[in-house]
Amino acid sequence: MTEYMSAFLLAMTASLFATPLVMRLASKTGALDVPDARKVHKKPVPRIGGVGIYAAFIVSMVIVRCIFDLSGVSGELLKGISGLILSGTLIMLVGVIDDYRNLPAKVKLLGQIFAAAVLVIGFDVRIDFITDPFGDYIYLEWFAVPATIFWLVGLSNTINLIDGLDGLAAGVSMLAALTIMFVALEQNVVVVAVLTAALAGAAFGFLFFNFNPASIFMGDSGALFLGFMLAGISVIGAVKCAATIALIVPILALGLPILDTAFAIVRRYRGGVPIFRPDKGHLHHRLLGLGFTQRQAVLLMYVISALLGLSAVALTEVSYQIAIFILLIVVASILYGAKKLGILSMRNA
């Protein structure tokens, strides 16, 4: 069995065993998500599911490391992976604290920046360049550090913001991880494929308890961890140098939460309200307002994420001209859909 298949199955199995234990821990320690006006669940639900996702990912990585020969992996890449796991642990702990204490937004953001800085500065993992539509390199130089920290923190929070319906964030993260895995396999970057496979397996196992009606939520501990790991893996591996504009693969793979976050910022700015103030104008809220059930809304958003993922994989196989054409079609379709759903308006948000 290949390394990446083993990583997926091991992480899925570990997640299936770990999540019930985390549910008991959450109930005993008071880590419960209490319903309010913005939330769709009606009773308190355990919300530190991210601990189970994290544990499953780590268990999978340890077993894969023991079973398979990684002697061919460069020291620099192993250093980056070690830094990613350390930083991922830190951001997961920030999420756990927030799940219990509801940290002030500024404190939580500082914790995320610190975790990202450990990876970027401490382990030299950064976005050193991007490519333009003509394939030329644009080196970021001194801007590389803040740009990479922004990328890591930004993607961490996009997953967190989309975590509004049972199974939504876990499913979207799983699909994004699988997309990056397929691109990594195309480029023969096995280590990146193994990392994303383990992440996808951990999220998939968690979905057995998180899909509607959810027995547990992933909380900030899970959403921040998944977003951070996806962002970090895309920087570490050769996936960031796929045959299109650098980083376009993970951007498209996570297109749904990224765009939902971007639309929320535009919507709140146009409505004259603080951009960090929560509202009920996200895509999943609009779909519920149209009469979709939770399951129907989540499944539709899975389909959208899968289509974006397929577009990302396709972009790595075509010329720059065709890639740009595909991107324009995708963007036009998204903007049209957003306008029809009223996502850019504060009305009923």
C-alpha positions in Angstrom: 0.0 0.0 0.0 1.3 3.5 -0.9 2.4 5.9 1.7 -0.4 8.4 1.1 -3.1 5.7 1.2 -1.7 4.4 4.4 -1.6 7.9 5.8 -5.3 8.5 4.9 -6.5 5.2 6.3 -4.5 5.5 9.5 -5.6 9.1 10.2 -9.3 8.2 9.5 -9.1 5.2 11.8 -7.4 7.2 14.5 -10.0 10.0 14.2 -12.8 7.5 14.5 -11.3 6.3 17.8 -10.2 9.7 19.2 -13.3 11.7 18.6 -15.6 9.9 21.0 -12.9 10.3 23.7 -12.8 14.0 23.0 -16.6 14.2 23.2 -16.4 12.8 26.7 -13.6 15.1 27.7 -15.5 18.1 26.4 -18.7 17.2 28.3 -16.7 16.7 31.5 -14.7 19.9 31.2 -17.4 22.2 30.0 -16.2 22.8 26.4 -19.7 23.2 25.0 -21.0 25.3 22.2 -24.2 27.0 23.5 -26.8 28.1 21.0 -27.4 31.8 20.3 -29.2 33.9 17.7 -26.6 33.3 14.9 -26.3 29.5 15.4 -28.5 26.9 14.0 -28.2 24.2 16.6 -30.7 24.0 19.5 -28.7 22.4 22.3 -25.2 22.6 23.8 -22.7 20.5 21.7 -19.1 19.6 22.6 -16.7 21.8 20.6 -13.1 20.8 20.9 -13.3 18.2 18.1 -10.1 19.7 16.7 -8.2 17.9 19.4 -9.3 14.6 17.9 -8.4 15.8 14.3 -5.0 16.9 15.5 -4.3 13.6 17.4 -5.4 11.5 14.4 -3.1 13.5 12.1 -0.1 13.1 14.5 -0.7 9.4 15.0 -0.8 8.8 11.3 2.4 10.8 10.7 4.2 8.9 13.4 3.2 5.5 12.1 4.0 6.4 8.5 7.4 7.7 9.6 8.1 4.3 11.3 6.8 2.1 8.5 8.2 3.8 5.3 11.7 4.8 4.3 12.0 8.5 4.2 15.8 8.6 3.7 15.3 10.2 0.3 13.6 13.2 1.8 15.9 16.2 2.0 17.0 17.6 5.3 15.5 21.0 4.4 12.1 19.4 3.7 12.1 17.4 6.9 13.0 20.6 8.8 10.0 22.4 7.2 7.7 19.5 8.1 8.9 19.5 11.7 8.3 23.3 11.9 4.8 22.8 10.4 3.9 20.2 13.0 5.2 22.4 15.8 3.4 25.5 14.6 0.3 23.5 13.9 0.4 22.3 17.5 0.7 25.9 18.7 -2.2 27.2 16.7 -4.3 24.2 17.7 -3.6 25.1 21.4 -4.7 28.7 20.7 -7.9 27.3 19.4 -8.4 25.0 22.4 -7.9 28.0 24.8 -10.5 30.0 22.7 -12.9 27.1 22.8 -12.8 27.1 26.6 -12.3 30.8 27.3 -13.6 32.8 24.3 -10.4 34.8 23.9 -10.6 38.5 22.7 -10.2 38.7 18.9 -6.9 40.6 19.2 -5.4 38.1 21.6 -6.4 35.2 19.4 -5.0 36.9 16.3 -1.7 37.5 18.1 -1.5 33.8 19.0 -2.1 32.9 15.4 0.6 35.3 14.2 3.1 33.9 16.7 2.4 30.3 15.5 2.9 31.4 11.9 6.1 33.4 12.8 7.6 30.3 14.4 7.2 28.4 11.1 8.3 31.3 8.9 11.1 32.8 10.9 12.2 29.8 13.0 12.1 27.2 10.2 12.6 29.4 7.1 9.4 28.2 5.5 8.2 31.1 3.3 6.8 32.1 0.0 10.0 33.4 -1.7 8.4 34.1 -5.1 5.3 33.9 -7.2 4.9 33.5 -11.0 3.1 35.9 -13.3 0.8 34.7 -16.1 3.8 34.5 -18.5 5.7 32.1 -16.2 8.3 34.7 -15.0 9.4 34.7 -11.4 8.6 37.6 -9.1 10.8 37.4 -6.0 9.2 38.8 -2.9 12.6 39.4 -1.0 11.9 41.3 2.2 8.2 41.0 1.7 8.4 37.2 1.9 8.1 37.0 5.7 5.0 39.2 6.2 3.3 37.8 3.0 3.7 34.2 4.2 2.5 35.0 7.7 -0.5 36.7 6.2 -1.2 33.6 4.0 -1.0 31.3 7.0 -3.1 33.4 9.3 -5.6 34.3 6.5 -6.3 30.7 5.5 -6.6 29.6 9.1 -9.4 32.1 9.6 -11.2 31.4 6.4 -11.8 27.8 7.5 -12.9 29.2 10.9 -15.4 31.6 9.4 -17.0 29.0 7.2 -17.6 26.6 10.2 -21.3 27.4 10.5 -23.1 24.2 9.6 -22.6 20.6 10.7 -19.9 19.0 8.6 -19.2 22.0 6.4 -15.7 23.0 7.5 -14.5 19.4 7.9 -15.8 18.4 4.4 -14.5 21.5 2.6 -11.1 21.0 4.3 -11.0 17.3 3.3 -11.8 18.2 -0.3 -9.1 20.9 -0.3 -6.6 18.5 1.1 -7.4 15.9 -1.5 -7.0 18.5 -4.3 -3.6 19.4 -3.1 -2.7 15.7 -2.7 -3.6 15.0 -6.3 -1.6 17.9 -7.6 1.4 16.7 -5.4 1.1 13.2 -6.9 1.1 14.6 -10.4 4.3 16.4 -9.6 5.7 13.4 -7.7 6.0 15.3 -4.4 5.2 12.3 -2.2 5.8 13.9 1.1 3.2 16.6 0.4 0.8 13.9 -0.8 1.3 12.0 2.5 0.7 15.1 4.6 -2.5 16.1 2.8 -3.7 12.5 2.8 -3.3 12.3 6.6 -5.1 15.6 7.0 -8.0 14.5 4.7 -8.2 11.2 6.6 -8.4 12.9 9.9 -11.2 15.3 8.7 -13.1 12.4 7.0 -13.1 10.3 10.2 -14.3 13.3 12.2 -17.2 13.8 9.7 -18.8 10.6 11.0 -19.6 12.5 14.2 -19.8 16.0 12.8 -22.2 15.6 9.9 -25.8 16.7 10.6 -27.0 16.2 13.2 -23.5 16.8 14.7 -22.5 15.1 18.0 -19.4 17.3 18.2 -18.1 20.5 16.6 -14.5 21.0 15.7 -14.3 24.4 17.3 -11.5 26.9 16.7 -9.0 24.2 17.7 -10.0 22.2 14.5 -10.8 25.0 12.1 -7.5 26.9 12.8 -5.5 23.7 12.7 -6.9 22.5 9.4 -6.6 25.9 7.7 -3.1 26.4 9.0 -1.9 23.0 7.9 -3.4 23.4 4.4 -1.7 26.8 4.1 1.6 25.5 5.4 1.7 22.3 3.4 1.1 24.3 0.2 4.1 26.5 1.0 6.4 23.7 2.0 5.9 21.5 -1.0 6.4 22.0 -4.7 2.6 22.4 -5.0 3.2 26.1 -4.7 5.2 26.0 -8.0 2.4 24.2 -10.0 2.2 25.0 -13.6 0.0 28.1 -13.0 0.3 31.2 -11.0 2.1 30.3 -7.7 -0.4 29.3 -4.9 -3.4 29.2 -7.3 -4.0 25.5 -6.5 -4.7 25.9 -2.7 -6.5 29.2 -3.4 -8.9 27.4 -5.7 -9.1 24.3 -3.5 -10.1 26.6 -0.6 -12.0 28.9 -2.9 -15.3 28.5 -1.1 -14.2 29.7 2.4 -11.8 32.3 0.9 -14.6 33.8 -1.2 -17.1 33.6 1.6 -14.7 35.5 3.8 -14.0 38.1 1.1 -17.7 38.6 0.4 -18.3 39.1 4.2 -15.7 41.8 4.3 -17.2 43.6 1.3 -20.7 43.2 2.6 -19.9 44.6 6.0 -17.9 47.5 4.6 -20.7 48.4 2.2 -23.2 48.2 5.1 -21.1 50.4 7.3 -20.5 47.9 10.0 -17.2 46.6 11.5 -15.8 43.9 9.3 -15.2 41.6 12.3 -18.8 41.8 13.4 -20.5 38.5 12.8 -23.6 38.4 10.6 -26.0 36.0 9.0 -25.1 36.8 5.4 -22.7 33.9 4.7 -23.4 31.5 1.9 -24.8 28.8 4.2 -27.1 31.4 5.8 -28.4 32.4 2.4 -29.0 28.8 1.4 -30.9 28.1 4.6 -33.0 31.2 3.9 -33.9 29.8 0.5 -35.4 26.8 2.2 -32.5 24.3 2.0 -32.1 22.0 4.9 -28.7 21.9 6.7 -27.7 18.7 4.9 -28.8 20.0 1.5 -26.9 23.2 2.0 -23.7 21.4 3.1 -23.9 18.9 0.3 -24.3 21.7 -2.3 -21.3 23.5 -0.9 -19.4 20.2 -1.1 -20.2 20.1 -4.8 -19.0 23.7 -5.3 -15.8 22.9 -3.4 -15.2 19.7 -5.5 -15.7 21.6 -8.7 -13.3 24.3 -7.6 -10.8 21.5 -6.7 -11.2 19.9 -10.1 -10.6 23.3 -11.7 -7.4 23.6 -9.6 -6.2 20.2 -10.8 -7.0 21.0 -14.4 -5.0 24.2 -14.2 -1.8 22.3 -13.6 -2.3 20.4 -16.9 -3.0 23.3 -19.3 -1.2 26.3 -20.8 -1.2 29.7 -19.1 -3.6 31.1 -21.7 -6.1 28.3 -21.1 -5.6 28.6 -17.3 -6.4 32.3 -17.4 -9.5 31.6 -19.4 -10.7 28.9 -16.9 -10.0 31.3 -14.0 -12.0 34.1 -15.7 -15.0 31.7 -16.2 -14.8 30.6 -12.5 -14.6 34.1 -11.2 -17.5 35.3 -13.4 -19.6 32.4 -12.3 -18.9 33.0 -8.7 -19.7 36.8 -8.9 -22.9 36.1 -10.7 -24.0 33.5 -8.1 -23.0 35.9 -5.3 -25.1 38.7 -6.8 -28.1 36.4 -7.3 -28.0 35.2 -3.7 -27.5 38.7 -2.3 -24.3 37.7 -0.5 -22.8 41.2 -1.0 -25.8 42.9 0.7 -26.3 43.4 4.4 -30.1 43.0 3.9 -31.3 40.1 6.1 -27.7 39.5 7.2 
